[in-house]
Amino acid sequence: MVAAAVGVPAAAAGRVPAGATTGDPAITAAFKVERVARWAREAGRMERERAAGPFVPIVGPVDFGTAENAFGAPRPGHVHAGQDMFAKPGTPEVAATGGIVDEAGSDGSEGNYVYLYDPKRDRTYVYMHMIEPAKVRTGERVHAGQLLGGVGCTGSCWGDHLHFEVRDGRGYEGEARDPMPLLRQWRSLDRPR
């Protein structure tokens, strides 16, 4: 206990002992030390949470385009299942959270892609159209903010952008959710971590 470390009896740190007065300097010191220790623990917890993400999946400034780039926008034969995020070609794309690379590869419509499973939130984050094959492999564990690849226009796309999806559960089969409410809450990074 912090109070014992500074020479204050441990009993004084938890409660006022019988017969002690509220003006007792040892008791006052113990309560102040305990309060500072509690603040320090809370600050440490908050910093760990900030370091763990979630983060906006593109480093630096992002343009979200127009209504046609938003989740739910009509497409021939389906609706848009993600949010397009525009940035310069090669701009780093990072892991929104820590997790497991559920799949990484290349495909005719998705281009170079990564599916990142977040077991803590039971979600899969989908990254499509990367400029080059992903920097990570299927099955690899990644940390929040880790470099996954760069913004590009591979597969079926027009203009360099990240097509970003949020899906329930593990893998691509879960229901797609609108990413914008999350993206508005997440912190942007100025470089990969």
C-alpha positions in Angstrom: 0.0 0.0 0.0 1.3 3.5 -0.8 0.7 4.9 2.6 2.9 2.3 4.3 5.7 3.1 1.9 5.8 6.7 3.1 5.8 5.8 6.8 2.0 6.2 7.5 0.4 3.2 9.2 -1.6 1.1 6.7 -4.7 1.3 8.9 -4.6 5.1 8.5 -4.8 4.8 4.7 -8.0 2.9 4.7 -10.0 4.5 7.5 -9.7 6.7 10.5 -8.6 4.5 13.5 -10.5 4.7 16.8 -9.5 7.6 18.9 -7.9 9.5 16.0 -9.0 13.0 15.1 -9.7 14.3 11.7 -6.9 16.8 12.2 -4.3 14.1 12.7 -1.4 14.9 10.3 -0.6 11.2 9.7 -4.2 10.5 8.6 -4.4 13.6 6.4 -1.1 12.6 4.7 -2.3 9.1 4.2 -5.5 10.2 2.5 -3.6 12.6 0.3 -1.1 10.0 -0.7 -3.9 7.5 -1.5 -5.8 10.0 -3.6 -2.6 10.8 -5.7 -2.0 7.1 -6.1 -5.6 6.6 -7.3 -5.2 9.4 -9.8 -1.9 8.0 -11.1 -3.5 4.5 -11.6 -6.4 6.1 -13.5 -4.1 8.1 -15.7 -2.1 5.0 -16.4 -5.2 3.0 -17.3 -6.4 5.8 -19.6 -3.0 6.0 -21.4 -2.9 2.2 -21.9 -6.4 2.4 -23.5 -5.3 5.3 -25.8 -2.3 3.2 -26.9 -4.5 0.2 -27.6 -6.8 2.1 -30.0 -9.1 2.0 -31.7 -7.5 4.2 -34.4 -8.7 5.7 -37.7 -7.3 3.1 -40.2 -5.5 5.8 -42.3 -2.6 7.8 -41.0 -3.1 11.6 -41.3 -5.8 13.6 -43.1 -8.7 11.7 -44.6 -11.4 12.7 -47.1 -14.7 10.7 -46.8 -15.9 11.7 -50.3 -19.6 12.2 -51.0 -22.8 10.4 -50.3 -22.0 7.8 -53.0 -18.9 6.8 -50.9 -20.9 6.2 -47.7 -22.2 3.0 -46.2 -25.5 2.0 -47.7 -25.1 4.0 -51.0 -26.7 2.2 -53.9 -24.5 0.2 -56.2 -25.5 -1.9 -59.3 -27.1 -5.0 -57.7 -26.2 -4.2 -54.1 -25.6 -1.5 -51.5 -22.2 -0.2 -50.5 -21.1 -2.2 -47.4 -18.4 0.2 -46.2 -17.0 3.7 -46.1 -14.6 5.0 -48.7 -11.7 6.9 -47.2 -9.6 9.0 -49.7 -5.9 9.8 -49.2 -2.8 10.1 -51.3 -1.5 6.8 -52.9 0.7 4.9 -50.5 -0.6 6.7 -47.4 -0.2 4.2 -44.5 -3.1 2.1 -43.5 -2.9 0.8 -39.9 -4.7 -1.7 -37.7 -7.7 0.0 -36.1 -7.2 -2.3 -33.1 -5.1 -5.2 -32.0 -6.3 -8.5 -33.4 -5.6 -11.4 -35.7 -5.3 -11.2 -39.5 -8.2 -13.4 -40.5 -7.3 -13.2 -44.2 -4.9 -11.3 -46.4 -4.7 -11.6 -50.2 -5.6 -10.2 -53.6 -8.8 -10.6 -55.5 -10.3 -9.2 -58.7 -12.8 -6.8 -57.1 -11.3 -6.2 -53.6 -7.7 -5.8 -54.9 -5.1 -6.2 -52.2 -7.0 -6.7 -49.0 -6.9 -7.5 -45.2 -9.6 -8.8 -42.9 -8.6 -8.0 -39.3 -10.5 -9.8 -36.5 -10.8 -8.0 -33.2 -11.6 -10.6 -30.6 -12.2 -8.1 -27.9 -15.1 -6.5 -29.8 -16.0 -9.6 -31.9 -15.7 -7.6 -35.1 -13.9 -7.9 -38.4 -12.4 -4.8 -40.0 -12.1 -5.1 -43.8 -9.5 -3.1 -45.8 -9.7 -3.2 -49.6 -7.8 -1.7 -52.6 -4.3 -1.5 -51.0 -1.6 -0.3 -53.3 0.5 -3.4 -52.8 0.0 -6.8 -51.1 -0.5 -6.5 -47.4 2.5 -6.2 -45.0 0.9 -8.9 -42.8 -0.1 -12.5 -43.3 -3.1 -14.6 -42.5 -3.0 -15.8 -38.9 -0.6 -13.0 -37.8 -1.3 -11.2 -34.5 -1.1 -7.4 -34.9 -1.2 -4.5 -32.5 -3.3 -1.3 -32.8 -1.7 1.2 -35.1 0.6 -1.4 -36.8 1.2 -0.9 -40.5 -1.0 -3.1 -42.7 -0.4 -1.5 -46.1 -1.0 1.6 -48.1 -3.9 3.4 -49.8 -4.3 2.4 -53.5 -6.7 1.5 -56.2 -6.3 -2.2 -56.9 -9.2 -4.4 -57.9 -12.5 -2.7 -58.8 -12.2 0.9 -57.9 -12.0 4.5 -59.1 -9.4 6.7 -57.5 -7.0 5.9 -54.6 -8.9 5.1 -51.4 -9.4 2.6 -48.6 -12.8 0.8 -48.7 -13.3 0.2 -45.0 -15.9 -2.2 -43.6 -17.0 -3.2 -40.1 -18.6 -6.6 -39.9 -20.1 -8.5 -36.9 -18.2 -11.6 -35.8 -15.2 -13.2 -37.3 -14.7 -13.1 -41.1 -16.4 -11.5 -44.0 -19.8 -13.3 -43.6 -21.0 -11.2 -40.7 -23.5 -8.4 -41.1 -21.9 -5.1 -42.2 -22.3 -2.1 -40.0 -21.9 1.6 -40.8 -18.2 2.5 -39.9 -18.8 6.3 -39.6 -20.0 6.4 -36.0 -16.9 4.5 -35.0 -14.5 6.5 -37.2 -15.8 9.7 -35.6 -14.9 8.4 -32.2 -11.5 6.9 -33.0 -8.2 8.8 -32.7 -6.1 9.6 -35.8 -2.4 8.8 -35.8 0.4 10.9 -37.3 2.4 7.7 -38.1 2.1 3.9 -37.7 3.0 2.5 -34.3 
